[in-house]
Amino acid sequence: MDAGALKTEILNSIKADISAVIKSELKNALADDFSFLKNEMQEIRKEIINNTAAVHSEIDQMKATIKEVENGLSTWSDEVTTLQAEVTDLKTEMAALRGKCEDMEGRMRRCNIRILGVAETDGSSSTLSVSRLLRESLQLEKDVLVDRSHRSLAPRRSDGKPRAIVAKLRYYQDCVEVLNRARTRAPLKFNGESISIFPDYTTGVAKARAAFTEVRKLLRNRQGVRFGILFPARLRISYDGKEKQFTDADEAMRYVKKNIIPTEA
């Protein structure tokens, strides 16, 4: 055997040995790595299983909590609906009671009159003084019986204007006659001073009637228009053969501007 063939054989033998060693080392290394990876994957799997169980437990608790909340909301919703119905009923009842109180107070005042413009002097608001004032200013044939009379309970005005006198007449017919004469004989004078006599309405009625002041100013002295305020606070307008009644001042104003003023123009 020549040297070249021997060299080749030796090289092949060395390569085979080296390859076997490398394969053995790689196999051992891979086996160790695979075993490590397998252990790691098993640990991760156990952790995932544990975490999944915990998540499922939390989800179950959340579902139970959500169910309780839904039941609670349903109960509260029913209670809120019941309370809303009760509040609506109470509002209706309160409005009815307020109306009854307003009506009762108005009936209690139906024999009352309110006198403005009388100077505040000693005895000027006594029953005798008020009776004399009514007879002289309205030119009555007899004295009007006055049960009670006093100044309004408001504090004295800083501008010096006298407070109103509130008087209760004994008989309702006397009150009607006094108010009728006060309207037909206006302007009234007493002791050289201008006075006015009005019904003694409640605060609510007075405010509701005062809301129609601007509408009444527009209607005053207009040809073919008749108007007046009905108790407690309804404005009645008769025009062009039609009659309308309003409890809302804005609605009455819109009606007048739309149907009466343009027609006149």
GIPEMO-V690910 format. One record per pair of residues at least 12 apart in sequence whose C-alpha atoms are under 8 Angstrom apart, sorted by the first residue. I is the first residue (numbers start at 1). J is the second residue. If there is no record, write none. Layout:
i->I j->J
i->I j->J
This chain:
i->102 j->202
i->102 j->204
i->105 j->202
i->106 j->201
i->106 j->202
i->109 j->168
i->109 j->200
i->109 j->201
i->109 j->202
i->110 j->172
i->110 j->175
i->110 j->199
i->110 j->200
i->111 j->168
i->111 j->169
i->111 j->170
i->111 j->171
i->111 j->172
i->111 j->175
i->112 j->166
i->112 j->167
i->112 j->168
i->112 j->169
i->112 j->175
i->112 j->199
i->112 j->200
i->113 j->166
i->113 j->167
i->113 j->168
i->113 j->169
i->113 j->175
i->113 j->179
i->113 j->197
i->113 j->198
i->113 j->199
i->113 j->200
i->114 j->164
i->114 j->165
i->114 j->166
i->114 j->167
i->114 j->197
i->114 j->198
i->114 j->199
i->114 j->200
i->115 j->164
i->115 j->165
i->115 j->166
i->115 j->167
i->115 j->195
i->115 j->196
i->115 j->197
i->115 j->198
i->116 j->162
i->116 j->163
i->116 j->164
i->116 j->165
i->116 j->195
i->116 j->196
i->116 j->197
i->117 j->161
i->117 j->162
i->117 j->163
i->117 j->164
i->117 j->193
i->117 j->194
i->117 j->195
i->117 j->196
i->118 j->162
i->118 j->163
i->118 j->164
i->118 j->165
i->118 j->190
i->118 j->193
i->118 j->195
i->119 j->161
i->119 j->162
i->120 j->162
i->120 j->163
i->125 j->149
i->125 j->150
i->125 j->151
i->125 j->165
i->126 j->148
i->126 j->149
i->126 j->150
i->127 j->146
i->127 j->147
i->127 j->148
i->127 j->149
i->127 j->167
i->128 j->146
i->130 j->146
i->130 j->149
i->130 j->167
i->131 j->143
i->131 j->144
i->131 j->145
i->131 j->146
i->133 j->190
i->134 j->178
i->136 j->190
i->137 j->188
i->137 j->189
i->137 j->190
i->138 j->178
i->138 j->181
i->138 j->182
i->138 j->185
i->138 j->188
i->144 j->169
i->144 j->174
i->145 j->169
i->145 j->170
i->145 j->171
i->146 j->167
i->146 j->168
i->146 j->169
i->146 j->170
i->147 j->167
i->147 j->168
i->147 j->169
i->147 j->170
i->148 j->167
i->148 j->168
i->148 j->169
i->149 j->165
i->149 j->166
i->149 j->167
i->149 j->168
i->150 j->165
i->150 j->166
i->150 j->167
i->151 j->163
i->151 j->164
i->151 j->165
i->151 j->166
i->152 j->164
i->152 j->165
i->152 j->166
i->166 j->200
i->179 j->197
i->179 j->198
i->179 j->199
i->182 j->196
i->182 j->197
i->182 j->198
i->205 j->232
i->205 j->233
i->208 j->233
i->209 j->229
i->209 j->232
i->209 j->233
i->209 j->234
i->211 j->249
i->212 j->235
i->212 j->249
i->215 j->249
i->215 j->252
i->215 j->253
i->215 j->256
i->219 j->256
i->224 j->239
i->224 j->240
i->225 j->237
i->225 j->238
i->225 j->239
i->225 j->240
i->226 j->238
i->226 j->239
i->233 j->247
i->234 j->246
i->234 j->247
i->235 j->247
i->235 j->252
i->239 j->260
